[in-house]
Amino acid sequence: MKTIKLILLNTLCFLSLSAHAQKIKIRTGIEVLKEQKFKCLEGKRVGLITNPTGVDNNLKSTIDILHEAPNVQLVALFGPEHGVRGDVHAGDKVDNSADASTGLPVYSLYGKTRKATPDMLKGIDVLVYDIQDIGCRSFTYISTMGLAMEAAAENNIEFVVLDRPNPVGGLKIEGNLVEDNYISFVSQFKIPYLYGLTCGELALMLNGEKMLNKQCKLHIVKMKKWKRDMDYSQTGLQWIPSSPHIPHPHSAIFYPVSGILGELGYLSIGVGYTIPFQMFAASWIKADELAGKLNQLNLPGVTFRPMHLKPFYSVGKGEHLQGVQVHITNFRKAALSDIQFYVMQEIATLYPEHKVFEQADKGRFDMFDKVSGSKEIRERFSKNNRWEDVRDYWYKDVEAFRKLSKQYYLYK
C-alpha cells in the first residue's frame, strides 16, 4: 500500500511539474541551448560558472544537463559568492572542492582569487555563465561574470552567457554611475545601481564599451519570448533563491529598497527576520509614528505599514523592535532605491538623536560609499538629512545610460 501511495505521489508531482512547464511563457538560455543541441559547445572542453539558480524550465541543473550532453565535455565548475551549491553565507570565502554529484573540480571565484587563474583555466576551451541575477550592481554575480570575461580574453578562451530575465525588468534604471575611486567587487563597473539589462545584454555592453581590461570572444544564447516590461511572475518560471536572503522573486525588487542603508548595520532591514530587505526597524522607533510620517509623503506606488518584531539573528537579534514594512503597491511607479533615503530623512526628523550618519558605525561608511558608487551620496545627505539634496546627483547619469544601453538590447 505504501509503495502504491509513493508511486501516486511521485506521479502527481511529475504531472504538476509538467503542467507548470506548459505555463512557462519564456525560454531561458539553457532551454535554447538544449534546442540547439549544444552546437556552440560541441566538441569543446567546457568550464561552467553557475550556482543553484542555473536550471532549465523543469528545474534540472545546468551542471547535470551539460554533464550528460553527449557532445559536450564538461571538465570544471566555477563558484561565485555563496558557492556552486549555494550553501555559503554572504561575504564568506568559498573554497575549492570537488562536486559531490559529478566529481568535477570546483574552483572558487570568491576565495583567494575572484578572477579565474591560468591554472584553473588550463585545458578549457570555453567558459559558460549561467546564473540568475537580480538586476542590481551591488549583487556580486555580475562582478564575477565581468572578471571571468577578462580571464577568458587573457587566456584565449571563448565566453558564452546563457541569458536569464532581469527580475526587476528591463525598464527601471536608478542611481549614478560608479566613480573611479569607488570601483569594487560590489560596484565593479561604471553602471547605475539598477541598470535595466539582462546579464547577456550587460555582457555585450561590458565588451562593446571596453569596460573590461580586455575584450573576450563573446556569444550570448538569447532567451525566447522575454520582454523588457515583464516582471518575474509573468515569465512563468519558478524562482530559485539567488542567495540565502533572496528567497523569492519579489526579494529582488526589495533588495534595492534597503540594501544601501543596510550596509551600515544601523537598522534591521529584515535580514535575520522573515522579510529580508522589506522593512526598517530599531528599538528606538515608534512604529505608528514613523509609518504615519512616511505615508504623508505620498510616495508613488509605496505604502508603509507599522510593525513590531524580534529578529532571529543579525541586527537587533532577540530585541523587541518597531518599524515599518514597505509594501510596493505599484511597481512601475515606485522609485525603489529612493525609499531608504526617505526613511533616513524621516528618522532624522522624528529622532534627531539618531541621525544616521551621526550614529552609524563610521567604519561602515566606506562600504556605504562603494555600494553607492560615490561618497557624494553620503556627504550630500549628511548636510541636512534631506533626500532632495541628493536626488539630482543620484539620477544625473540615468538618461545618458539609458540611451547608451539601448544599443545592446536583445529584447523589446
C-alpha positions as CSV (number, residue, x, y, z in Angstrom):
1,M,0.0,0.0,0.0
2,K,2.9,2.4,0.9
3,T,4.5,1.6,-2.4
4,I,1.3,2.5,-4.3
5,K,0.9,5.7,-2.4
6,L,4.5,6.7,-3.1
7,I,4.1,6.0,-6.8
8,L,0.9,8.0,-6.9
9,L,2.6,10.9,-5.1
10,N,5.6,10.9,-7.5
11,T,3.2,10.8,-10.4
12,L,1.2,13.7,-9.1
13,C,4.5,15.7,-8.6
14,F,5.6,14.9,-12.1
15,L,2.2,15.9,-13.6
16,S,2.2,19.1,-11.5
17,L,5.7,19.9,-12.7
18,S,4.8,19.1,-16.3
19,A,1.7,21.3,-16.1
20,H,3.8,24.1,-14.7
21,A,6.3,23.7,-17.6
22,Q,3.4,24.1,-20.0
23,K,2.5,27.5,-18.4
24,I,6.0,28.9,-18.7
25,K,6.0,31.8,-21.1
26,I,9.7,32.2,-21.9
27,R,12.7,30.0,-22.7
28,T,15.9,30.8,-20.8
29,G,19.3,30.5,-22.4
30,I,19.8,26.9,-21.2
31,E,16.5,25.9,-22.8
32,V,17.5,27.4,-26.1
33,L,20.9,25.8,-25.8
34,K,19.2,22.4,-25.5
35,E,17.0,23.2,-28.5
36,Q,20.2,24.0,-30.4
37,K,21.6,20.6,-29.3
38,F,24.5,22.4,-27.6
39,K,26.0,23.3,-31.0
40,C,28.1,26.2,-29.7
41,L,29.8,23.9,-27.2
42,E,30.1,20.8,-29.4
43,G,33.4,19.0,-29.0
44,K,34.8,21.6,-26.6
45,R,36.1,21.3,-23.1
46,V,33.7,23.4,-21.0
47,G,34.1,25.3,-17.7
48,L,30.7,26.2,-16.2
49,I,30.2,29.2,-13.8
50,T,26.9,28.6,-12.0
51,N,25.0,28.1,-8.8
52,P,21.6,26.6,-7.8
53,T,19.8,29.2,-10.0
54,G,21.3,27.6,-13.1
55,V,18.4,25.3,-14.0
56,D,16.2,24.6,-17.0
57,N,12.4,25.1,-17.1
58,N,11.9,21.7,-15.4
59,L,14.4,22.7,-12.6
60,K,17.1,20.4,-13.8
61,S,20.6,21.7,-13.0
62,T,22.7,23.1,-15.9
63,I,25.5,21.2,-14.3
64,D,23.7,17.9,-14.9
65,I,22.5,18.9,-18.3
66,L,25.9,19.7,-19.7
67,H,27.5,16.8,-17.8
68,E,25.1,14.4,-19.6
69,A,25.1,16.0,-23.0
70,P,26.9,13.5,-25.4
71,N,28.6,16.2,-27.5
72,V,29.8,18.4,-24.6
73,Q,32.8,17.7,-22.3
74,L,32.2,19.5,-19.0
75,V,35.5,19.5,-17.2
76,A,35.3,22.1,-14.4
77,L,32.8,24.1,-12.3
78,F,33.4,27.6,-11.0
79,G,31.5,29.0,-8.0
80,P,30.6,32.7,-7.3
81,E,29.8,34.1,-3.9
82,H,27.6,31.6,-1.9
83,G,29.2,28.7,-3.9
84,V,28.1,26.4,-6.7
85,R,25.6,24.7,-4.4
86,G,24.5,28.0,-2.7
87,D,25.4,26.9,0.9
88,V,27.9,29.6,1.8
89,H,26.9,32.7,3.8
90,A,27.1,36.2,2.3
91,G,30.7,37.5,2.3
92,D,32.2,34.2,3.5
93,K,35.1,32.8,1.3
94,V,34.3,29.9,-0.9
95,D,36.9,27.1,-1.0
96,N,38.0,25.0,-4.0
97,S,36.5,21.5,-3.8
98,A,35.1,18.6,-5.8
99,D,31.4,18.4,-6.8
100,A,29.7,15.6,-4.9
101,S,27.3,14.8,-7.8
102,T,29.6,14.8,-10.8
103,G,33.1,14.5,-9.2
104,L,34.2,17.5,-11.2
105,P,36.7,20.0,-9.7
106,V,35.0,23.2,-8.3
107,Y,37.1,26.3,-8.4
108,S,36.2,29.2,-6.2
109,L,35.8,32.7,-7.7
110,Y,35.1,34.1,-4.2
111,G,38.0,32.9,-2.2
112,K,41.8,33.5,-2.6
113,T,41.0,35.0,-6.0
114,R,38.0,36.4,-7.6
115,K,39.3,36.0,-11.1
116,A,40.0,32.6,-12.7
117,T,43.7,32.0,-12.9
118,P,45.5,30.4,-15.9
119,D,45.9,27.2,-13.9
120,M,42.2,27.0,-13.3
121,L,41.5,27.5,-17.0
122,K,44.1,25.1,-18.3
123,G,42.7,22.8,-20.9
124,I,39.3,24.7,-21.1
125,D,38.1,25.9,-24.5
126,V,35.0,27.8,-23.4
127,L,33.6,29.3,-20.2
128,V,29.8,29.2,-19.8
129,Y,28.0,31.5,-17.4
130,D,24.5,30.5,-16.2
131,I,23.3,32.4,-13.1
132,Q,20.1,34.2,-12.3
133,D,20.9,37.7,-11.3
134,I,18.7,40.4,-9.6
135,G,19.5,43.5,-11.7
136,C,21.4,45.4,-9.0
137,R,25.0,46.3,-9.5
138,S,26.0,45.6,-5.8
139,F,25.0,41.9,-6.2
140,T,28.3,40.3,-6.9
141,Y,27.4,37.8,-9.6
142,I,27.8,40.4,-12.4
143,S,31.3,41.2,-11.0
144,T,32.2,37.6,-11.2
145,M,30.9,37.5,-14.8
146,G,32.9,40.5,-15.8
147,L,36.2,39.2,-14.3
148,A,35.6,35.8,-15.9
149,M,35.2,37.5,-19.2
150,E,38.5,39.2,-18.7
151,A,40.1,35.9,-17.7
152,A,38.7,34.3,-20.8
153,A,40.1,37.0,-23.0
154,E,43.5,36.8,-21.4
155,N,43.6,33.1,-21.9
156,N,42.2,32.9,-25.4
157,I,39.0,31.2,-24.3
158,E,35.5,31.8,-25.6
159,F,32.8,33.1,-23.3
160,V,29.1,32.0,-23.5
161,V,26.3,33.6,-21.5
162,L,23.1,31.6,-21.1
163,D,20.7,34.5,-20.7
164,R,18.1,34.9,-18.0
165,P,15.4,37.5,-17.1
166,N,16.2,40.6,-15.1
167,P,13.6,40.2,-12.3
168,V,13.4,43.9,-11.9
169,G,12.6,44.1,-15.6
170,G,14.4,45.9,-18.4
171,L,13.0,49.4,-17.9
172,K,14.0,50.5,-14.4
173,I,17.2,52.5,-14.2
174,E,18.2,54.2,-10.9
175,G,21.4,55.6,-9.5
176,N,24.6,57.4,-10.6
177,L,27.4,55.7,-12.4
178,V,30.2,54.3,-10.2
179,E,33.1,56.8,-9.9
180,D,36.8,55.8,-10.2
181,N,37.7,55.7,-6.5
182,Y,34.7,53.5,-5.7
183,I,35.2,50.6,-8.1
184,S,35.0,47.5,-6.0
185,F,33.5,44.0,-6.1
186,V,30.1,45.5,-5.1
187,S,30.4,48.2,-7.8
188,Q,32.7,46.6,-10.4
189,F,31.5,48.6,-13.4
190,K,30.5,52.1,-14.3
191,I,26.8,51.4,-14.5
192,P,23.8,52.6,-12.5
193,Y,22.6,50.9,-9.3
194,L,19.6,49.5,-11.2
195,Y,20.8,49.1,-14.7
196,G,17.8,47.5,-16.6
197,L,19.7,44.9,-18.6
198,T,19.8,41.1,-18.6
199,C,23.2,39.5,-17.8
200,G,23.6,38.8,-21.6
201,E,22.9,42.4,-22.5
202,L,25.3,43.6,-19.8
203,A,28.0,41.3,-21.0
204,L,27.6,42.8,-24.5
205,M,27.9,46.2,-23.1
206,L,30.9,45.4,-21.0
207,N,32.6,44.1,-24.1
208,G,31.3,46.7,-26.5
209,E,32.1,49.7,-24.3
210,K,35.5,48.4,-23.3
211,M,34.7,48.4,-19.6
212,L,37.0,45.4,-19.2
213,N,40.8,45.3,-19.4
214,K,40.5,43.0,-22.4
215,Q,37.5,42.1,-24.6
216,C,36.6,38.4,-25.0
217,K,35.2,36.3,-27.8
218,L,31.5,36.5,-26.6
219,H,28.4,34.6,-27.5
220,I,25.0,35.1,-26.0
221,V,22.4,32.4,-26.0
222,K,19.3,34.6,-26.1
223,M,16.1,33.8,-24.3
224,K,12.9,33.4,-26.3
225,K,9.7,35.5,-25.6
226,W,11.1,37.6,-22.7
227,K,10.0,41.2,-22.9
228,R,11.5,44.2,-21.1
229,D,8.3,45.1,-19.3
230,M,7.9,41.7,-17.7
231,D,8.2,41.2,-14.0
232,Y,9.4,37.7,-12.9
233,S,5.9,36.4,-12.2
234,Q,4.9,37.0,-15.8
235,T,7.7,34.6,-17.1
236,G,6.0,31.6,-15.5
237,L,9.4,30.4,-14.3
238,Q,10.0,29.0,-10.8
239,W,12.3,31.1,-8.6
240,I,15.4,29.6,-7.1
241,P,16.9,31.7,-4.3
242,S,19.8,33.6,-5.8
243,S,21.3,33.9,-2.4
244,P,20.1,32.9,1.1
245,H,18.4,36.3,1.6
246,I,16.8,36.5,-1.9
247,P,14.3,33.6,-1.3
248,H,11.5,34.9,-3.6
249,P,11.3,36.8,-6.9
250,H,9.9,39.9,-5.0
251,S,13.1,39.8,-2.8
252,A,15.0,41.0,-5.9
253,I,12.6,44.0,-6.1
254,F,13.1,44.9,-2.4
255,Y,16.9,44.4,-2.4
256,P,17.5,48.0,-3.8
257,V,14.8,49.4,-1.4
258,S,17.0,48.9,1.6
259,G,20.4,47.4,0.6
260,I,22.4,50.6,0.6
261,L,21.3,51.6,4.1
262,G,21.7,48.0,5.2
263,E,25.4,48.3,4.7
264,L,25.6,50.4,7.8
265,G,24.2,47.8,10.2
266,Y,22.3,50.7,11.7
267,L,18.7,49.4,11.4
268,S,17.2,46.0,10.9
269,I,16.2,45.7,7.2
270,G,14.6,42.3,7.6
271,V,17.8,40.2,7.2
272,G,17.5,37.9,10.2
273,Y,13.7,38.1,10.0
274,T,11.2,36.6,7.6
275,I,11.0,39.5,5.2
276,P,14.6,40.4,4.1
277,F,15.0,43.9,2.6
278,Q,11.3,44.7,3.1
279,M,11.4,46.7,6.3
280,F,13.2,49.2,8.6
281,A,13.2,48.8,12.4
282,A,15.0,49.7,15.6
283,S,14.4,49.6,19.3
284,W,14.0,53.4,19.5
285,I,11.5,53.7,16.6
286,K,7.8,54.1,17.3
287,A,6.1,52.1,14.5
288,D,2.8,54.1,14.1
289,E,4.7,57.4,14.3
290,L,7.2,56.5,11.6
291,A,4.6,54.9,9.3
292,G,2.4,58.0,9.6
293,K,5.3,60.3,8.6
294,L,6.3,58.2,5.7
295,N,2.8,57.7,4.4
296,Q,2.3,61.5,4.5
297,L,5.0,61.7,1.8
298,N,2.6,60.0,-0.7
299,L,5.4,58.3,-2.5
300,P,4.2,56.8,-5.8
301,G,3.5,53.1,-5.6
302,V,4.5,52.7,-2.0
303,T,2.7,52.2,1.4
304,F,4.3,51.8,4.8
305,R,2.7,49.5,7.5
306,P,3.7,49.8,11.2
307,M,5.2,46.6,12.5
308,H,6.7,45.0,15.7
309,L,9.2,42.1,15.6
310,K,12.0,40.3,17.2
311,P,14.7,39.3,14.7
312,F,16.1,35.8,14.9
313,Y,19.6,36.9,14.0
314,S,21.7,39.8,12.7
315,V,20.8,43.4,13.6
316,G,18.6,43.5,16.7
317,K,18.7,39.8,17.4
318,G,16.2,38.9,20.1
319,E,15.2,42.5,20.8
320,H,11.8,44.0,20.5
321,L,11.9,46.3,17.5
322,Q,9.4,48.6,16.0
323,G,9.4,50.0,12.5
324,V,7.7,49.8,9.1
325,Q,7.2,47.2,6.4
326,V,7.4,48.5,2.9
327,H,4.6,47.5,0.5
328,I,5.1,48.1,-3.2
329,T,1.6,48.8,-4.5
330,N,2.6,49.9,-8.0
331,F,5.9,48.5,-9.1
332,R,6.1,50.6,-12.2
333,K,5.6,53.9,-10.4
334,A,7.8,53.2,-7.4
335,A,11.3,54.6,-7.3
336,L,12.9,51.6,-5.4
337,S,16.2,52.9,-4.3
338,D,14.8,56.3,-3.1
339,I,12.8,54.6,-0.3
340,Q,15.7,54.0,2.1
341,F,16.7,57.7,1.8
342,Y,13.2,58.9,2.7
343,V,13.3,56.5,5.7
344,M,16.6,58.1,6.7
345,Q,15.1,61.6,6.2
346,E,12.0,61.0,8.4
347,I,14.1,59.3,11.1
348,A,16.3,62.4,11.3
349,T,13.1,64.5,11.8
350,L,11.4,62.3,14.3
351,Y,14.5,61.1,16.2
352,P,17.2,63.7,15.7
353,E,19.5,62.0,18.2
354,H,19.5,59.0,15.8
355,K,20.5,60.8,12.6
356,V,22.0,58.0,10.5
357,F,25.5,59.3,9.8
358,E,25.9,60.7,13.3
359,Q,25.1,57.4,14.9
360,A,26.1,54.7,12.5
361,D,29.5,53.0,12.7
362,K,31.9,55.2,10.7
363,G,33.9,52.1,9.9
364,R,31.0,51.1,7.6
365,F,30.9,54.4,5.6
366,D,33.5,53.1,3.1
367,M,31.2,50.2,2.2
368,F,28.2,52.5,2.0
369,D,30.1,54.7,-0.4
370,K,31.2,51.7,-2.5
371,V,27.7,50.4,-2.9
372,S,26.5,54.0,-3.7
373,G,29.3,54.4,-6.2
374,S,30.4,57.7,-4.8
375,K,31.0,59.5,-1.4
376,E,28.8,62.3,-2.7
377,I,25.6,60.5,-1.8
378,R,26.6,60.2,1.9
379,E,28.2,63.7,2.1
380,R,25.3,65.5,0.4
381,F,22.7,63.7,2.5
382,S,24.6,64.4,5.8
383,K,24.3,68.1,5.5
384,N,20.6,68.4,6.0
385,N,19.3,64.8,6.1
386,R,17.1,65.6,3.1
387,W,16.7,63.3,0.1
388,E,16.1,66.3,-2.2
389,D,19.7,67.4,-1.6
390,V,20.8,64.1,-3.2
391,R,18.2,63.2,-5.8
392,D,19.7,65.2,-8.7
393,Y,23.1,63.6,-8.2
394,W,21.7,60.1,-7.8
395,Y,19.8,60.4,-11.1
396,K,22.3,62.6,-13.1
397,D,23.5,59.7,-15.3
398,V,20.3,57.8,-15.9
399,E,19.1,59.2,-19.2
400,A,22.6,59.0,-20.8
401,F,23.0,55.4,-19.7
402,R,19.5,54.6,-21.0
403,K,20.4,55.9,-24.4
404,L,23.8,54.1,-24.4
405,S,22.5,50.8,-23.1
406,K,19.7,50.6,-25.8
407,Q,22.4,49.8,-28.3
408,Y,22.9,46.4,-26.5
409,Y,19.2,45.5,-26.1
410,L,18.5,41.9,-27.2
411,Y,14.8,42.2,-26.3
412,K,12.0,44.7,-26.9
